[in-house]
Amino acid sequence: MEIKQYIQENEARMLDELFSLIRIPSISALPQHVDDMKRCAQRWCDLLLAAGVQKAQIMPSDGHPLVYAEYIVNPDAPTVLVYAHYDVMPVEPLELWKSNPFEPEVRDGRIWARGADDDKGQGFIQVKAFEYLVKQGAMKHNVKFIFEGEEEIGSPSLGAFLEKHRELLKADIILVSDTSMLGAELPSLTTGLRGLAYWEVEVTGPNRDLHSGHFGGAVANPINTLCKILAQVVDENGRIMVPHFYDDVLPVPDAERDMIAHIPFDEEAYKAAIGVDELQGEVGYSTLERNSCRPAFDICGIWGGYTGEGSKTVLPSKAYAKISCRLVANQDHEKISHLMADYLESVAPKSVKIKVTPMHGGQGYVCPIDLPAYQAAEKGFAKAFGKQPLAVRRGGSIPIIADFERILGIKTILMGFGLESDAIHSPNENFRLDIFRKGIEAVVEFYKNLE
């Protein structure tokens, strides 16, 4: 049976299975969902066994549990390690969702729900492609699955798990569906990811909240001061001002810049899609270079003082911010973490105290396009989408990808099927059904072409 026919005949069942995963609110960041994390891991075990793996088990870690499964055809055959994550982002602000984020709906040819794309939907593509090949007696490779529950909080436990289970996870290539394409009509394979460094900043002024009439103008306001500190991180040309920040940044090769310049990109449509009138960024680089090959600094959240209804004339005691840097290959996130903390402390005035707490981080990654597994993925995309995929670096971060290479010594193929319109991490996350079907076909073709 051809894969298209198999999908058509089994799609109702497949969606029921996927929806059973989506309905579990596996939010790793929130402690009240610890039991949901366990339920989701167990559901993945059940679905993997139904798909044809020979064994599936829940394995403990220092945090949320992992799911491990395997299908061994021959100890001497090439082995593919499939990675995905079953945790999802929080859903707030809930009022912006058009439907219940954990009750999936199919509307306008899309699945609408948290996790529809990131990463339950994309992980499910991998499992259904595997299922088809096993049931057709066409799987010629050993396949191992490792699904974690902490990707959305930086995979804090996975590194130690990899170190402990090197032999169990031994493979020839890693396959991941957790990235995006340039467009539904512009299939692409991700060849690079940016790294990440993340901090929480606390600024303290007076020892208690003060009356702004009695003290305003005489005592430093921590919120005002925090804004001034953070405003000194990036200059008017979009360059990050932290000393030595760019020491390890490799210039984008001219050949790659030329390739990026030839990627079809409609800047007006890009602006319209996100509702902005003008773009900004580092001077001397295009939009596609800025969001993939160059570092970036962002304030992800900032708060302090009174934020309730009405007014309260208060000079707050404290102010907080969460900040991040996207890093490029060759930048070490731990080194950058120290550099940023030193810089913020150096520019903070003596009128306040500043505390910079490093949070999670990870290295960037680049995949060579001459790898046989990469070329098998190219053929898979070409068959499913009807055109050769473009090779592109993406701006997001999957910190564990660099750890796979460092700890397991294995390269990763980033065979993702998401779209910008899927709104991952945002209200109304969704996943196109036609891409879901093509994704399964592309992964099937990957295995058929993998030597």
ZAMARGU-4260 file (C-alpha; in steps of 0.2 Angstrom, whole numbers, plus 5000, padded with zeros to 4 digits):
<rodrens>
0) 5000/5000/5000 | 5007/5017/4996 | 5009/5030/5010 | 4996/5042/5003 | 4983/5028/5003
5) 4988/5022/5021 | 4986/5040/5027 | 4969/5042/5019 | 4963/5026/5026 | 4970/5029/5044
10) 4969/5047/5046 | 4953/5047/5058 | 4962/5035/5069 | 4979/5045/5068 | 4970/5061/5073
15) 4961/5053/5088 | 4978/5047/5094 | 4986/5063/5092 | 4971/5072/5100 | 4973/5060/5115
20) 4990/5067/5118 | 4986/5085/5115 | 4972/5084/5128 | 4985/5081/5142 | 4991/5098/5148
25) 5009/5093/5149 | 5016/5110/5154 | 5033/5107/5161 | 5035/5125/5168 | 5021/5123/5180
30) 5022/5112/5195 | 5004/5109/5196 | 5006/5098/5180 | 5018/5086/5187 | 5005/5072/5186
35) 5000/5077/5168 | 5018/5075/5163 | 5018/5057/5169 | 5001/5054/5160 | 5008/5061/5144
40) 5024/5050/5145 | 5013/5035/5148 | 5002/5039/5133 | 5017/5041/5122 | 5023/5023/5128
45) 5006/5016/5123 | 5006/5024/5106 | 5023/5019/5102 | 5019/5001/5106 | 5004/5002/5095
50) 5015/5009/5081 | 5026/4993/5082 | 5041/4996/5093 | 5047/4981/5102 | 5048/4989/5119
55) 5044/5006/5126 | 5047/5012/5144 | 5046/5027/5155 | 5063/5032/5162 | 5067/5043/5176
60) 5078/5059/5176 | 5082/5072/5188 | 5066/5081/5182 | 5052/5075/5172 | 5052/5057/5165
65) 5058/5052/5148 | 5051/5040/5136 | 5062/5027/5127 | 5057/5015/5114 | 5066/5004/5101
70) 5064/4993/5086 | 5079/4983/5081 | 5079/4974/5065 | 5097/4969/5065 | 5111/4974/5077
75) 5122/4978/5062 | 5110/4989/5053 | 5111/5008/5053 | 5102/5015/5068 | 5091/5031/5068
80) 5088/5040/5085 | 5072/5050/5084 | 5071/5064/5097 | 5055/5074/5101 | 5048/5082/5117
85) 5031/5080/5124 | 5030/5095/5135 | 5022/5111/5129 | 5022/5130/5133 | 5009/5138/5145
90) 4994/5144/5136 | 4992/5162/5144 | 4984/5174/5139 | 4969/5162/5139 | 4957/5175/5133
95) 4966/5176/5116 | 4962/5158/5111 | 4948/5156/5100 | 4945/5138/5106 | 4951/5128/5122
100) 4969/5125/5120 | 4968/5108/5126 | 4953/5102/5117 | 4959/5101/5099 | 4948/5107/5085
105) 4950/5105/5066 | 4945/5121/5057 | 4950/5128/5040 | 4961/5113/5037 | 4971/5115/5052
110) 4972/5107/5070 | 4970/5121/5083 | 4977/5117/5100 | 4993/5119/5111 | 5005/5106/5105
115) 4997/5104/5088 | 5014/5108/5080 | 5026/5110/5094 | 5030/5096/5097 | 5016/5084/5098
120) 5011/5085/5081 | 5028/5085/5073 | 5034/5071/5084 | 5018/5061/5079 | 5023/5063/5061
125) 5039/5053/5065 | 5029/5039/5074 | 5016/5037/5060 | 5030/5036/5047 | 5038/5023/5057
130) 5021/5014/5059 | 5018/5013/5041 | 5035/5006/5037 | 5034/4993/5050 | 5017/4987/5045
135) 5022/4986/5027 | 5037/4976/5032 | 5048/4989/5024 | 5058/4996/5039 | 5077/4991/5036
140) 5084/5002/5050 | 5085/5001/5069 | 5075/5015/5076 | 5076/5022/5094 | 5065/5035/5101
145) 5069/5047/5115 | 5055/5059/5120 | 5058/5071/5134 | 5047/5082/5145 | 5058/5097/5148
150) 5063/5105/5131 | 5052/5120/5134 | 5062/5124/5150 | 5079/5121/5143 | 5081/5102/5145
155) 5090/5104/5162 | 5090/5085/5165 | 5093/5078/5148 | 5112/5081/5147 | 5115/5070/5163
160) 5103/5057/5155 | 5113/5056/5139 | 5129/5054/5149 | 5121/5040/5159 | 5114/5031/5145
165) 5127/5033/5131 | 5126/5015/5126 | 5108/5013/5126 | 5106/5029/5114 | 5120/5023/5103
170) 5115/5027/5085 | 5122/5033/5068 | 5111/5048/5066 | 5098/5058/5075 | 5082/5064/5067
175) 5072/5078/5074 | 5055/5086/5069 | 5054/5102/5079 | 5059/5116/5067 | 5050/5125/5054
180) 5050/5128/5035 | 5051/5144/5025 | 5033/5141/5019 | 5020/5129/5014 | 5026/5131/4996
185) 5044/5133/5001 | 5050/5117/5009 | 5066/5119/5018 | 5078/5109/5029 | 5086/5118/5044
190) 5105/5117/5043 | 5109/5128/5059 | 5101/5134/5075 | 5106/5148/5086 | 5111/5145/5104
195) 5103/5154/5119 | 5108/5162/5135 | 5094/5168/5148 | 5095/5178/5164 | 5083/5186/5177
200) 5088/5203/5183 | 5083/5210/5200 | 5086/5229/5204 | 5083/5234/5222 | 5082/5252/5228
205) 5075/5257/5244 | 5071/5244/5258 | 5052/5246/5255 | 5040/5254/5243 | 5039/5272/5245
210) 5027/5286/5243 | 5032/5294/5226 | 5026/5311/5231 | 5038/5311/5247 | 5052/5302/5239
215) 5051/5304/5220 | 5065/5314/5212 | 5076/5311/5227 | 5078/5292/5228 | 5082/5281/5213
220) 5067/5272/5206 | 5072/5253/5202 | 5060/5252/5187 | 5067/5268/5179 | 5085/5262/5183
225) 5082/5245/5176 | 5075/5252/5160 | 5091/5263/5159 | 5102/5249/5162 | 5094/5237/5149
230) 5094/5252/5136 | 5113/5251/5137 | 5114/5233/5130 | 5111/5237/5112 | 5117/5253/5103
235) 5109/5263/5089 | 5116/5251/5075 | 5109/5235/5083 | 5125/5230/5090 | 5126/5222/5108
240) 5138/5233/5118 | 5144/5219/5130 | 5163/5219/5129 | 5170/5203/5120 | 5152/5198/5116
245) 5157/5196/5097 | 5175/5188/5100 | 5169/5171/5095 | 5156/5176/5082 | 5161/5169/5065
250) 5157/5180/5050 | 5144/5173/5038 | 5153/5167/5023 | 5150/5176/5007 | 5144/5160/4998
255) 5131/5158/5012 | 5126/5176/5012 | 5123/5174/4993 | 5112/5159/4996 | 5102/5168/5009
260) 5100/5183/4997 | 5092/5171/4985 | 5079/5164/4997 | 5062/5170/4991 | 5057/5182/5005
265) 5043/5196/5004 | 5047/5208/5017 | 5031/5217/5016 | 5021/5201/5018 | 5032/5197/5033
270) 5028/5214/5041 | 5010/5212/5038 | 5009/5195/5045 | 5015/5201/5062 | 5007/5218/5061
275) 5022/5230/5061 | 5026/5245/5050 | 5045/5244/5050 | 5058/5231/5054 | 5074/5234/5064
280) 5090/5225/5068 | 5109/5225/5066 | 5115/5237/5053 | 5123/5229/5038 | 5113/5213/5038
285) 5097/5208/5030 | 5081/5202/5039 | 5085/5184/5036 | 5103/5185/5041 | 5098/5195/5057
290) 5085/5181/5063 | 5096/5166/5059 | 5115/5170/5057 | 5118/5184/5069 | 5116/5186/5088
295) 5101/5195/5096 | 5096/5203/5113 | 5078/5203/5119 | 5069/5209/5135 | 5057/5194/5137
300) 5048/5202/5152 | 5049/5217/5164 | 5039/5220/5180 | 5038/5229/5196 | 5028/5242/5207
305) 5009/5243/5205 | 5000/5235/5190 | 4982/5234/5197 | 4967/5244/5192 | 4967/5262/5195
310) 4982/5271/5202 | 4994/5270/5216 | 5008/5283/5218 | 5022/5271/5223 | 5040/5271/5221
315) 5044/5253/5221 | 5057/5244/5231 | 5061/5232/5217 | 5060/5229/5198 | 5063/5213/5188
320) 5067/5208/5170 | 5069/5192/5161 | 5081/5194/5146 | 5089/5183/5133 | 5102/5182/5120
325) 5101/5171/5104 | 5119/5166/5100 | 5127/5159/5085 | 5138/5144/5082 | 5155/5145/5090
330) 5148/5157/5104 | 5148/5148/5121 | 5133/5151/5131 | 5141/5150/5148 | 5155/5163/5143
335) 5141/5174/5137 | 5131/5172/5153 | 5146/5178/5163 | 5150/5193/5151 | 5132/5199/5152
340) 5131/5198/5171 | 5148/5208/5172 | 5142/5221/5160 | 5125/5224/5168 | 5134/5225/5185
345) 5146/5238/5178 | 5133/5250/5171 | 5122/5249/5186 | 5123/5265/5196 | 5127/5265/5215
350) 5110/5271/5219 | 5103/5253/5217 | 5109/5235/5219 | 5108/5223/5205 | 5107/5204/5205
355) 5109/5195/5188 | 5104/5176/5189 | 5109/5165/5175 | 5095/5153/5169 | 5095/5140/5155
360) 5106/5141/5140 | 5113/5131/5126 | 5125/5130/5111 | 5121/5134/5093 | 5122/5120/5080
365) 5127/5118/5061 | 5123/5103/5051 | 5134/5099/5035 | 5124/5097/5020 | 5135/5083/5013
370) 5130/5071/5026 | 5121/5055/5018 | 5107/5057/5030 | 5104/5075/5026 | 5103/5070/5007
375) 5091/5057/5012 | 5080/5070/5020 | 5082/5081/5005 | 5075/5067/4994 | 5061/5064/5006
380) 5056/5083/5005 | 5057/5083/4986 | 5046/5068/4985 | 5032/5074/4997 | 5032/5092/4992
385) 5036/5091/4974 | 5052/5102/4975 | 5069/5102/4981 | 5070/5109/4999 | 5081/5125/5003
390) 5095/5123/5016 | 5093/5137/5029 | 5099/5142/5046 | 5085/5146/5058 | 5084/5158/5072
395) 5077/5147/5086 | 5086/5137/5098 | 5085/5118/5103 | 5100/5118/5116 | 5100/5099/5117
400) 5105/5097/5099 | 5123/5103/5102 | 5123/5091/5118 | 5119/5076/5106 | 5134/5080/5096
405) 5145/5083/5112 | 5140/5069/5122 | 5134/5055/5110 | 5145/5061/5095 | 5131/5060/5083
410) 5125/5073/5070 | 5107/5078/5069 | 5096/5080/5054 | 5083/5094/5058 | 5068/5088/5047
415) 5055/5100/5053 | 5038/5104/5046 | 5031/5119/5055 | 5026/5136/5048 | 5027/5154/5055
420) 5008/5154/5054 | 5007/5139/5066 | 5009/5152/5081 | 5019/5140/5092 | 5021/5147/5110
425) 5007/5159/5106 | 4988/5158/5108 | 4979/5149/5094 | 4994/5137/5090 | 4989/5127/5075
430) 4996/5114/5062 | 4990/5112/5044 | 4983/5095/5040 | 4991/5095/5022 | 5008/5098/5030
435) 5005/5084/5043 | 5001/5072/5028 | 5016/5078/5018 | 5027/5077/5033 | 5023/5058/5036
440) 5027/5055/5017 | 5043/5064/5018 | 5049/5054/5033 | 5044/5038/5025 | 5055/5043/5010
445) 5069/5048/5021 | 5070/5030/5028 | 5069/5023/5010 | 5084/5033/5004 | 5095/5032/5020
450) 5109/5020/5017
</rodrens>
